[in-house]
Amino acid sequence: MPIDKPDFILYAQHGWADTGRAITSLANRLATPKTLVVSPNLGFINTWLRIEPLIAAVEKIAIETNLRYPNMPIRIIGHSMGGLIWLEVLNRHPEWWSRVESLVLIASPVGGADLARLLDPLSLGVGIARDLGKNRREIAEAIAKAIPTLIIAGDFDNGSDGTIPISSTKFRNAQFVLLPGLSHAIMRHHSDVTIVIQDFWASEKTLSDISEPELTDLLIQRLQLVSGITDTHHRDFSKAQVCFTLESGISICTWKNLLGIDHVFVSCPEGKCLYSGFVGWLHSENLHQTLQEIEREFTENIS
């Protein structure tokens, strides 16, 4: 039912291979009696095709709603691809940023979904895979500088929520919360997710401090800039060989699978994997060149 004067507009967006039912349930639990919940059902089949029509549909609804309620605060939650859709919408409408009180991304592969890259390694446009494999960190980090942003990720199998690697959900300038034991699908409506969002809303929603990154963060950020790299699960870390070790004890390790796909890992001095990613055949040379540069640059910086 229409609300004459809502306290805020809550946009809730479902993701790939889904409808609006579960995310709407989550939104309704977060809403007050005077909250206007806007949770578009984009259609199960449509989520398998292309992301651009989905972005356009959400954008159209948001434009109409924001014009109808020009002074109302906005809060946004998006699950999986729903979070990616809203990153794209916000990127097109920076004039809305001052109205957005918070952006919550739940299990969203901001750095690109590794399963999508495996299905469409050359970005030829195999269904939705090309769109889900895209790295949107630059967009997300710019938005998070202006809008208080929360990342919620699940750890179902010691590295991912069973679908999205934890590392692919992360980007700078945002608050990060990891929920152990939660799978990708259940995070659409789990009570723990509700509590985390409520706590975030109840807290002082200040922008995250942009502090100087530690060495491991610098290494990971440098690797994530490699053309064609995709964050992935670290389940194959035990197969990797040490490429080089820095004075601090941090190691860069590499491994090539049976298909000739190059993987790279960052491990701490205790031997725990902190990051893993892979590149396709077309970008292998980019990775090897970057590793040589990292070894030279970071060794010189330390010495």
N, C-alpha and C positions, 0 to 999 in steps of 0.2 A: 504493500500500500504506500502511496506517496506520503512524504513527511514534509510539512510546511517549513519547519525550521529545524533541520537536523543538527545535532551537535558536531558531527563530522561525517564525511563521505568515506566509506570503507570499500575500496576496490579489492576484490579477491579474484584471482585468476588461476584456473586449472592449467594443467600442462598436457604433454603428449599422451596419446592413447587414453584419454580421460574425458569426462564430462564435468559439469559444474557441481555435481551433487556433494562430493566429499568436501571440497574447499568452501562451499557455501555453508555446510554444517560447521566448519571451523570458524568462518566469519560470523555466523550467528551467535556462537558462544562468546566471541570477542566483543560483540556489539552491545551497546546500551539500548534501552527502549526507543531512543531518539536518533539512533545511528541509521543512516541511509546505506544499506548494503547493496553494492552493485557487483554481481558475480556472473558474467556472461558465460553461457554454454556455447562454445565455439563449434561443437559437433565432433564426435569421436572420429569419424572418417576424415574430416578436414585436418585433424592434427597429424595425419600421416603424409600429407601432401607438401605444402609449402608454408613457411612461416609468414611471408609478407601479407597474404590475405587475412591472416589471424591478427597481425599487428594492426592492419587497417581497420578491422572490425572493432577491436578494443579502443583504438584511437577515436573512431567515430562516436562510440558510446561515451567515452570520457569527455570529448569536446562538448557534446550535447548536455551532459550532466553538469559539467563545470560552468557552462553558460547559464544553466537553469539555477544553479546555486553559486553565484560568483564570489561570495565571500566566505564560503564554508571551508574549514580545514580539510585536508585530504590525508588519508592513511592508505597504504598499499601493502598487500601481501600477495605473493605469487609462488606457486609450487612448481618446481622443475622448469619446464619450458614457459610456464606462466610468468616466472620471474624474468626470463629473457625477453618475453614480449613487452613487459613493462619497462625494462631497461631501454628498449628501442623506442617506446612511446615517449618516455621522459627525455630521451636524447633529442627527439624532434620538437619537444615543447619545454625548453628551459624557462619559459615565462610562467610555468606552473610550479617551479621548484620552491618558490617562497611560500607556497600554500601547503606543501607536503610536509606533514609533521614527522612521518617515518616511512621507511621502505623496508619491508621484510622479505628476504629471499630464502625460500625453504627448498633445500636440495636442488638448487639451480646450477647447472654446469656452465658457469660464467666463463671459465677458461676453455670450454669446448668439451663435449662428451666424447670419451674415448671409444665407446661402442659405435657412435655415429661415424667417427673417423675410420674405424675398421670396415664399416659397411660401404663407405664412400671415400676411399683413401686418396683419390685424385680430385676430390671435390667436383665431380662431374654432374652432380645433381640427382642422386639416387633418393627420391622421395624427400622426406624431411631431414635425412641424414646430413646433407651439406649444411643446412641451417643450424642444426644442433651441434655440429662440430666446430662452428665458428668461435673464435676467441673474442670475447666482449669485455675483457678486463679494462681496457682503456676507457670505454664508455662508463663502466661501473665505478671506476675510481674517481672519475670526474664528477659523477652524480653524488657519490658518497662524501665528497668534499663539501657539498652544499646541503645535503639531506641526511639526517641521522639514519644510518643504515645498519640493519641487523642481518647477519648470515646465520642460518641454522642448517647444520649438516648432521646426518646420521652415520653411525659406525656399526654396521651390521656384521661385517666380516673382517674386522681389523684392517681397514683401509678404504672402505666404501660403504654405501648404504645398500649394497647389492646391485646397484645400477650406476650410480654416480660416484667417482672417486672423491674423497674428501678434499684433496688438493685442488680439484677443478672448481670447487665452490668458493675458494678463498680469493680475496683481493684486498688491496690496501685501503685504508681510511674507514673501514667498517668494523663493527663489533662482531665477533665470531663465537658461536656456541655449538659445541659438539654433544650430541645425544647418543650415548652408547646403546646398542641393541636395537635401534630402530631401522626398519627397512624403508626403501624409497616410497613405496605405496602407502604405508601406514602413516607416514609423516604428513599426509594431506589432512589428517583429522585427529591425530593422537593428542591426548590430554597433556602430555609433557610439552608439546609444541605450543599449545594454548597458554600454558603457564609461563613459558619463556617469553612469549610475545607480550603477555600481560605485564610481566616484570619489566620488560624493556619500555613499554609505554608508561609505566608508573615511575620509572627512574627519570633522572634529569637527562633529557634527551639532547645532550650536547654532542657536537661533532667529535669524532674520535681524534685523539691527539696524533699528530703526524710526527712521530719520533724518529730518531736515527735508527735505521735497520741494523740488526746484528749481521755478522759475517755470513751465517747460513742463509739469512733472508736475502742478502745481496747476491749470493750464489744462485739461489733459486730464482730470483727475479731475473738475473742475467740469462739463465737457461730458458726461462719462459718467454724471452724475447727472440729466441731462435725461430726463424721462419719455418712454419709447418709443424712446430712441436705441439704435442697434446699431452696434458697431464693424464696419468694412468695409475692403476693399482700397483702397489709395490710387491705383489705376490711373487714376482720373478727376481727379486733382489738377491736371493741366495745363489742365483746362477751367474751373477755378475762378477767381473774381475775389476780390481782396483786399477783405475787409470792413473791417478796421482793423488797424493795426500799432502795437505797443507800443514804448515808448522803447528797449527792449532789442533791437528788431529782429524779435521774434517776431510772426508774422502769423496772423490768423484769416481764412480764406477760405471762401467759400460757392459752391455750384453747385446748380442744379435740373435734374434730368434730364427727358427727354421726357414722362415720366409724372407730372411735377410733384412728384417726391420730393426733398426738401431734403437736401443733403449739406453737411457742415462739415469743414474741414481745419485743422490747426495746422502751421505751417511754421517752420523755424528761420531765422535771419538769412541763411544761405547759400542759402535757397530750397528746402531739402529737406523733404519732407513727413514729419512726425513722428506724425501721428494723422489718421484719417479715420473719419467715422461718418455715419449717415443716420437720418432720422426719417420715419415715414409721415405721411399727410395729417392724421391726427387730432392729431398732436403737433407740427406745424409752428409753431404759435403759441408752444408751450413753448420751442422752440429759439430763435426770434427774440427772445423776451423774455429768455432766458438770455444771448444774445449782447450785448444792450443792457446787461444787468447786469454782464457781464464787462468790457466796454469801460469802463464807469463805475468799477467797483470796482478793477480792476487799474491803470487810469490814475491814480486817486486814490492807490493804494498806492505807486506808483512816484514820483509827484510829492510 
